[in-house]
Amino acid sequence: MACGKAMKLFLMDDVPGGRMKCSLANWVGVAYKVPRTLLERCKDMRILKQSGVYFLFGTGKEQNPVVYIGRQVPERTDRVCFIASRSRTTL
């Protein structure tokens, strides 16, 4: 039988459509959901300058869902904003 898990969502901008921080009980990782339009607001967040994996969601040429998966390393803290700004899709 599967056990339940407690998940905490923190609305960083006090609105459901804004930036979100998610943590899961008994897990050391943290997930952030940031709309593309709000990426600039996150440039100074120290936690996002650490190593990690990011996903950029969007739509392709034929309106099909696409995802870009990248790796954040401390030496390249601007990587997510760079990829999002240069994307040919609507990621």
DAPEUR-V230490 format. One record per backbone hydrogen bond with DSSP energy under -0.5 kcal/mol. CO is the residue of the C=O (numbers start at 1). NH is the residue of the N-H. E is the energy in kcal/mol with one decimal. If there is no record, write none. Layout:
co->CO nh->NH e->E
co->CO nh->NH e->E
This chain:
co->6 nh->25 e->-2.8
co->8 nh->23 e->-2.2
co->9 nh->11 e->-0.5
co->10 nh->12 e->-1.1
co->10 nh->21 e->-2.3
co->11 nh->14 e->-1.2
co->15 nh->18 e->-1.6
co->19 nh->12 e->-1.5
co->19 nh->13 e->-0.8
co->20 nh->33 e->-2.6
co->21 nh->10 e->-2.9
co->22 nh->31 e->-2.7
co->23 nh->8 e->-2.9
co->24 nh->27 e->-1.3
co->29 nh->24 e->-0.5
co->31 nh->22 e->-3.4
co->32 nh->34 e->-0.6
co->33 nh->20 e->-2.4
co->35 nh->38 e->-2.2
co->36 nh->39 e->-1.4
co->38 nh->41 e->-0.7
co->38 nh->42 e->-0.6
co->39 nh->42 e->-1.4
co->40 nh->43 e->-1.2
co->42 nh->45 e->-1.8
co->44 nh->46 e->-0.7
co->45 nh->48 e->-0.8
co->46 nh->49 e->-1.6
co->47 nh->50 e->-1.0
co->52 nh->72 e->-3.2
co->54 nh->70 e->-2.5
co->55 nh->57 e->-0.6
co->56 nh->68 e->-2.3
co->58 nh->66 e->-2.2
co->59 nh->90 e->-1.8
co->60 nh->63 e->-1.7
co->64 nh->60 e->-3.2
co->66 nh->58 e->-2.1
co->67 nh->69 e->-0.5
co->68 nh->56 e->-2.6
co->68 nh->70 e->-0.5
co->70 nh->54 e->-2.2
co->71 nh->73 e->-0.5
co->72 nh->52 e->-1.9
co->73 nh->76 e->-1.8
co->76 nh->79 e->-1.4
co->78 nh->82 e->-2.2
co->79 nh->83 e->-2.6
co->80 nh->84 e->-2.5
co->81 nh->85 e->-2.1
co->82 nh->86 e->-1.6
co->83 nh->87 e->-0.8
